[in-house]
Amino acid sequence: MTTLIAQNMSAAHGQLTAVRDVSLLLEPGEMLFLVGANGAGKTTLLRTIAGDHAQGSGAITLSGVDISDHPAHLRARSGLALVPEGRRLFPNMTVRENLMLGASTSREGPWTVAAIYEAFPNLARLDRALAGRLSGGEQQAVAIGRALMGDPVAIMLDEVSLGLSPAAVDLAYDALRKVRDMGLALLVVEQDLNRAIAQADQIVVMCEGRVTLRTRPQDTTVAALAAASFGQVAA
Ligand SMILES: Nc1ncnc2c1ncn2[C@@H]1O[C@H](COP(=O)(O)OP(=O)(O)OP(=O)(O)O)[C@@H](O)[C@H]1O
């Protein structure tokens, strides 16, 4: 069964329509990269799908269930997780405490703190460290781990590599590939177009709230993605 279907989504900030008629479809075990210039509407789309931003129009189906009218906490309970831009950890709580917050969806599944430490081996020794003291890469791992603790079927990640060293980005994507291979659907906002081509199953480009290109990595180039990011639609 298809994991996530977002159909004809639109969303606004006051008078400004930030997302216009965007549709996405994610199968289990698929990684979709959403790319586009600053202000294209990527964050607004993710927040709207998560239920954190008011939906203008459109419909969202998660594992066959229409969740369009559900508030954010019920979407999370249905298996939809968001790793927001900037991670939003609790800096004065430990790694373990931050991870445990993710378990509040009370869904059944394989993810425990021990399983997270197996997926992110560098986190185990930081169990009692305060999240605010961690490097950016370690914080990103905790944020992904916190999302996994809710045993989601789909995870949306905003700006995965922002502010991270290349080595930390590699570690984050190693873990995400493992998660994808377990059958989760991943919707990833990423600025690094080379990374998108290297890792994606599907790539969707947005410009000024609209989809300008929908492609597979083997069928595109960095130049074509960059052009679509600035609104040039291939003939
Ligand atoms: N809180 C807000 N209030 C008003 N306008 C906003 C707000 N947040 C975003 N916008 C506007 O909505 C549009 C889409 O912004 P959004 O942050 O979704 O884009 P983005 O593709 O995620 O960009 P970025 O990479 O900069 O985060 C932009 O024109 C932006 O200025």
The ligand as an SDF file (V2000), in Angstrom:
LIG
                    3D

 31 33  0  0  0  0  0  0  0  0999 V2000
    5.7760   32.6670    9.0480 N   0  0  0  0  0  0  0  0  0  0  0  0
    5.6820   33.2160    7.8420 C   0  0  0  0  0  0  0  0  0  0  0  0
    4.9910   34.3490    7.6430 N   0  0  0  0  0  0  0  0  0  0  0  0
    4.8730   34.9100    6.4210 C   0  0  0  0  0  0  0  0  0  0  0  0
    5.4260   34.3930    5.3060 N   0  0  0  0  0  0  0  0  0  0  0  0
    6.1330   33.2820    5.4330 C   0  0  0  0  0  0  0  0  0  0  0  0
    6.3040   32.6230    6.7100 C   0  0  0  0  0  0  0  0  0  0  0  0
    7.0610   31.5060    6.5280 N   0  0  0  0  0  0  0  0  0  0  0  0
    7.3500   31.4720    5.2040 C   0  0  0  0  0  0  0  0  0  0  0  0
    6.8010   32.5200    4.5640 N   0  0  0  0  0  0  0  0  0  0  0  0
    6.8830   32.7850    3.1120 C   0  0  0  0  0  0  0  0  0  0  0  0
    6.3250   31.6740    2.4420 O   0  0  0  0  0  0  0  0  0  0  0  0
    7.0920   31.3500    1.2870 C   0  0  0  0  0  0  0  0  0  0  0  0
    7.5780   29.9220    1.3990 C   0  0  0  0  0  0  0  0  0  0  0  0
    8.4850   29.8250    2.4840 O   0  0  0  0  0  0  0  0  0  0  0  0
    9.0770   28.4250    2.9700 P   0  0  0  0  0  0  0  0  0  0  0  0
    9.8530   28.6800    4.2140 O   0  0  0  0  0  0  0  0  0  0  0  0
    7.9970   27.4190    3.0040 O   0  0  0  0  0  0  0  0  0  0  0  0
   10.0630   28.0880    1.7820 O   0  0  0  0  0  0  0  0  0  0  0  0
   11.2800   27.0890    1.7540 P   0  0  0  0  0  0  0  0  0  0  0  0
   11.3140   26.5330    0.3830 O   0  0  0  0  0  0  0  0  0  0  0  0
   11.2130   26.1370    2.8780 O   0  0  0  0  0  0  0  0  0  0  0  0
   12.5130   28.0610    1.9440 O   0  0  0  0  0  0  0  0  0  0  0  0
   13.7520   27.9640    2.9450 P   0  0  0  0  0  0  0  0  0  0  0  0
   14.6930   27.0710    2.2850 O   0  0  0  0  0  0  0  0  0  0  0  0
   14.2150   29.4000    2.9850 O   0  0  0  0  0  0  0  0  0  0  0  0
   13.2250   27.4840    4.2710 O   0  0  0  0  0  0  0  0  0  0  0  0
    8.2080   32.3800    1.2270 C   0  0  0  0  0  0  0  0  0  0  0  0
    7.8060   33.4120    0.3590 O   0  0  0  0  0  0  0  0  0  0  0  0
    8.3200   32.8750    2.6410 C   0  0  0  0  0  0  0  0  0  0  0  0
    8.7900   34.2020    2.6730 O   0  0  0  0  0  0  0  0  0  0  0  0
  1  2  1  0
  2  3  1  0
  2  7  2  0
  3  4  2  0
  4  5  1  0
  5  6  2  0
  6  7  1  0
  6 10  1  0
  7  8  1  0
  8  9  2  0
  9 10  1  0
 10 11  1  0
 11 12  1  0
 11 30  1  0
 12 13  1  0
 13 14  1  0
 13 28  1  0
 14 15  1  0
 15 16  1  0
 16 17  2  0
 16 18  1  0
 16 19  1  0
 19 20  1  0
 20 21  2  0
 20 22  1  0
 20 23  1  0
 23 24  1  0
 24 25  2  0
 24 26  1  0
 24 27  1  0
 28 29  1  0
 28 30  1  0
 30 31  1  0
M  END
$$$$
